[in-house]
Amino acid sequence: MGAEDVAGGTHEVRPPRPRIVNGWAVTILPGFAFLIAFFLIPLGVMIWRSFTDPGPENYKIFVENELYLRVLWTTLRTSAIVTVVTLLLAYPYAYLMLRAGFKMTAILGGLVLLPFWSSILVRTYAWTVLLQDSGVINDVLQRLGIIEEPLSLMRNDFGVTLGMSHILLPFMVFPIYAVMTRIDPDVVPAALSLGARPWRAFVRVFWPLSLPGVFAGSLLVFVLSIGFYITPALLGSPSNTMYSVLVVDKVNRQLQFGLGSAMAVTLLVVTLLLLWVGTRVVRLGDVLGVEIGQ
């Protein structure tokens, strides 16, 4: 039918326009191709090499070597300590951001983001200038007569924990702050009006409501800490070697590509297991800071 009478006139019926199905998906193709080329393919090569160079015995060597297991435990322990330290620093800071005025909140947020404007390598080298035996901190303390011998502030767990906590602090502050901003501001005054003391209102009302942010920030910081390389390499020592430092040493210095690949795959599996366990406690949307539909 070419035309028909409509209200005394003619209406031309045109053929429907072709509909583009999922046309928006074309926009993700460059990013998807990038991930395949620079993430999935290298990951596949690494997994393949861990089983073929020279063979699956790479994993047997890893499991039977006490040094490798001890380094993995040291990495998990250090990551847990860094997570606790950043939480102790970030929670009151995020609470202060919540209670401060708009301008002060912007300033406090900017101070947290300020380290992102320089590279991790530059920030870690700055810590070496401060913490080394002839560094700024020891020099000032000696000039003031507080100490006679330089304090050992780096090449130990203290230096690694301090450097990593400084870098990872924003990843704890902002998830906690994001959850705090979603808490109804009337719940604590309501508890106070019912006779609760301020500390009790905080512990029984505000703290439980902020736990999703605590769990999200803790999971994010812990997972990021496991794979740290630059900071432990510069501020640490052989006695507290982190896992990533050992993997780089196996590949770059000892040229044991198969064993290094097996160790990297093992770390990847451990990280994925920790993420899986963590997502049983906290929603993925809280970690990413977005709302994900049920």
Buried (B, 14 or more C-beta within 10 A) or exposed (E): EEEEEEEEEEEEEEEEEEEEEEEEEEEEEEEEEEEEEEEEEEEEEBBEBBBEBEEEEBBEBBEEEEEBEEBBEBBBEBBBBBBBBBBEBBBEBBBEBBEBEEEEBEEBBEEBEEBEEEEBEEBBEBBBEBBBEEBEBBBEBBEEEEEEEBBBBBBBBBBBBBBBBBBBBBBBBBBBBBBBEEBEEEEBEEBBEEEBEEEEBBEEBBEEBBBBBBBBBBBBBBBBBBBBBBBBBBBBBEEBBBBBBBBBBBBEEEEBBBBBBBBBBBBBEBBEEBBEEBBEEBBEBBBEBEEEEE
